[in-house]
Amino acid sequence: MKNILFTFLSIFFCFSAIAQDEKPTIQPTIMAIPFAKEGQSTRQMYEYSELNRIAITKVKEAFDQRGVNTIDFRAKLKQLQNSEALTEDQELSLKDEVIKMSGADIYIEVEANRDYSPSGNSVTCILTAYDAFSGESLANKVSTSPRFKTDNYEKLAQKAIEAEIDNLLNTIQEKFNLIIENGKTVTMEVGIEIGSDLDLDSEVDDSGYYLSEIIEEWVEENAYNNYYHMQGSSATKIVFDQIKVPLKDESGKNYRISKFVIQLRNFLKEKGVKVDRTITGSAITITLSSL
């Protein structure tokens, strides 16, 4: 009896240890939105195209059925419309505003087109997935439904989407896993304020390093997994074309680029350097001057 109990406890603790070592898989949160050409309004492409609305709904339903976390584009659109009086100019940037408000990790642009034919009608859906943080393309699938002598385009759109949705999701998850492992990419350009007596070849502390070298060393220490790439450096400018930052912060929320910039600003302030910054998407622009 003691041997049986000992064996049971050994197996139990073995499985417990394995369970503790396993890391939960992080799934991306996805939002489907209508495709809009340059100069077109995202809102109009959704509101005035029944086929687009059907296709977006079918994409969301397909992901929901597979247990993927989705965000409803229509709900976020209404939320933004209720909070702001949208002008025609604002409509053109509506896509960026909705994506930013949604908190989605990935958005999928959905374009649906009817194809009429005497032998039957079909629907072609173009699905393109993007990293909501950087705008980098993650996956692209084009699918055309079989031809049927029907005007039920809802069913045709559903058949086109179902034919490729698993392939799309698998590709997205593979790319998302790489982002989890390696971090998200941001770019950073550091320059000197016009008229400042400071330059990047200045020595701002007792280390003997130039300011450019101090900044590069800080970036290396604070980049995710210490991964960065500097494109070039001079006395007036440094260009980092790749800096990795984590996907999530310590609390599990999406990591904010502003957090990275705040840390850099506080670090340089201790060196007597003032930092002005602009953040646009995943691009950081830093302007330095003396305090």
Backbone hydrogen bonds, N-H to C=O, Kabsch-Sander energy under -0.5 kcal/mol:
donor,donor_aa,acceptor,acceptor_aa,energy
5,L,1,M,-2.5
6,F,2,K,-2.7
7,T,3,N,-2.4
8,F,4,I,-2.5
9,L,5,L,-2.5
10,S,6,F,-2.2
11,I,7,T,-2.3
12,F,8,F,-2.4
13,F,9,L,-2.6
14,C,10,S,-1.8
15,F,11,I,-2.4
16,S,12,F,-2.2
17,A,13,F,-2.1
18,I,14,C,-2.0
19,A,15,F,-2.5
20,Q,16,S,-2.0
21,D,17,A,-1.7
22,E,18,I,-1.6
27,Q,25,T,-0.6
30,I,28,P,-0.5
30,I,69,N,-2.8
31,M,106,I,-1.8
32,A,71,I,-0.5
33,I,108,I,-2.9
35,F,110,V,-2.1
40,Q,37,K,-2.4
42,T,91,E,-0.7
45,M,41,S,-2.2
46,Y,42,T,-1.2
47,E,43,R,-3.2
48,Y,44,Q,-2.7
50,E,48,Y,-0.6
53,R,49,S,-2.0
54,I,50,E,-2.5
55,A,51,L,-2.7
56,I,52,N,-2.7
57,T,53,R,-2.3
58,K,54,I,-2.4
59,V,55,A,-2.3
60,K,56,I,-2.4
61,E,57,T,-2.7
62,A,58,K,-2.3
63,F,59,V,-2.1
64,D,60,K,-2.7
65,Q,61,E,-2.4
66,R,62,A,-0.7
66,R,63,F,-0.8
67,G,64,D,-1.7
68,V,63,F,-2.4
69,N,28,P,-0.5
70,T,68,V,-0.5
71,I,30,I,-2.1
73,F,71,I,-0.6
76,K,72,D,-1.9
77,L,73,F,-2.7
78,K,74,R,-2.4
79,Q,75,A,-2.2
80,L,76,K,-2.2
81,Q,77,L,-2.4
82,N,78,K,-2.3
83,S,79,Q,-1.2
84,E,80,L,-1.5
86,L,84,E,-1.1
91,E,87,T,-1.6
92,L,88,E,-0.8
92,L,89,D,-0.7
93,S,89,D,-0.6
93,S,90,Q,-1.0
94,L,91,E,-1.3
97,E,93,S,-1.8
98,V,94,L,-2.8
99,I,95,K,-2.5
100,K,96,D,-2.4
101,M,97,E,-2.4
102,S,98,V,-2.3
103,G,99,I,-1.2
104,A,99,I,-0.6
105,D,29,T,-1.7
106,I,29,T,-2.2
107,Y,130,Y,-1.9
108,I,31,M,-2.6
109,E,107,Y,-0.5
109,E,128,T,-2.7
110,V,33,I,-2.7
111,E,109,E,-0.5
111,E,126,I,-2.1
113,N,124,T,-2.2
115,D,122,S,-2.5
120,G,117,S,-1.7
121,N,148,F,-3.4
122,S,115,D,-1.9
124,T,113,N,-2.5
125,C,143,S,-3.1
126,I,111,E,-2.9
127,L,125,C,-0.6
127,L,141,K,-3.1
128,T,109,E,-2.1
128,T,126,I,-0.5
129,A,139,A,-2.7
130,Y,107,Y,-2.8
131,D,136,E,-2.7
132,A,105,D,-2.4
132,A,130,Y,-0.6
133,F,105,D,-0.5
135,G,131,D,-2.9
138,L,129,A,-3.3
139,A,129,A,-1.3
141,K,127,L,-2.7
143,S,125,C,-2.4
145,S,123,V,-2.5
148,F,121,N,-2.3
150,T,148,F,-2.0
153,Y,151,D,-1.8
156,L,152,N,-1.7
157,A,153,Y,-2.7
158,Q,154,E,-2.1
159,K,155,K,-2.4
160,A,156,L,-2.1
161,I,157,A,-2.4
162,E,158,Q,-2.7
163,A,159,K,-1.3
164,E,160,A,-0.6
164,E,161,I,-1.3
165,I,161,I,-1.8
168,L,164,E,-2.6
169,L,165,I,-2.6
170,N,166,D,-2.6
171,T,167,N,-2.1
172,I,168,L,-2.6
173,Q,169,L,-2.7
174,E,170,N,-2.1
175,K,171,T,-2.3
176,F,172,I,-2.9
177,N,173,Q,-2.5
178,L,174,E,-1.4
179,I,175,K,-1.6
180,I,176,F,-2.4
181,E,177,N,-2.2
182,N,178,L,-3.1
183,G,179,I,-2.7
184,K,245,V,-3.3
186,V,243,I,-2.6
187,T,282,S,-2.2
188,M,240,F,-2.4
189,E,284,I,-2.5
190,V,188,M,-0.5
190,V,238,I,-3.0
191,G,189,E,-0.5
191,G,286,I,-2.8
192,I,236,T,-0.9
193,E,288,L,-3.0
196,S,193,E,-2.0
200,L,235,A,-3.1
202,S,199,D,-1.8
204,V,202,S,-0.7
208,G,205,D,-0.6
211,L,202,S,-1.9
212,S,200,L,-2.6
214,I,210,Y,-2.1
215,I,211,L,-2.4
216,E,212,S,-2.2
217,E,213,E,-2.2
218,W,214,I,-2.1
219,V,215,I,-2.6
220,E,216,E,-2.4
221,E,217,E,-2.0
222,N,218,W,-1.9
223,A,219,V,-2.1
224,Y,244,K,-3.6
226,N,223,A,-2.5
227,Y,224,Y,-1.8
228,Y,226,N,-0.6
229,H,242,Q,-2.8
231,Q,229,H,-0.6
231,Q,239,V,-2.6
232,G,239,V,-1.3
234,S,237,K,-2.5
238,I,190,V,-2.4
239,V,232,G,-2.5
240,F,188,M,-3.3
240,F,238,I,-0.5
241,D,229,H,-0.9
241,D,239,V,-0.7
242,Q,229,H,-1.4
243,I,186,V,-1.6
244,K,227,Y,-2.1
245,V,184,K,-2.6
249,D,253,K,-3.0
252,G,249,D,-1.8
255,Y,247,L,-2.2
259,K,256,R,-1.2
260,F,256,R,-0.8
260,F,257,I,-0.6
261,V,257,I,-2.0
262,I,258,S,-2.6
263,Q,259,K,-1.8
264,L,260,F,-1.8
265,R,261,V,-3.0
266,N,262,I,-2.5
267,F,263,Q,-1.9
268,L,264,L,-2.5
269,K,265,R,-2.1
270,E,266,N,-1.2
271,K,268,L,-0.9
272,G,269,K,-1.7
273,V,268,L,-2.3
274,K,289,S,-3.6
276,D,287,T,-2.5
278,T,285,T,-2.3
280,T,278,T,-0.5
280,T,283,A,-2.7
283,A,280,T,-2.4
284,I,187,T,-2.6
285,T,278,T,-2.8
286,I,189,E,-3.3
287,T,276,D,-3.1
288,L,191,G,-2.6
289,S,274,K,-1.6
291,L,272,G,-1.8
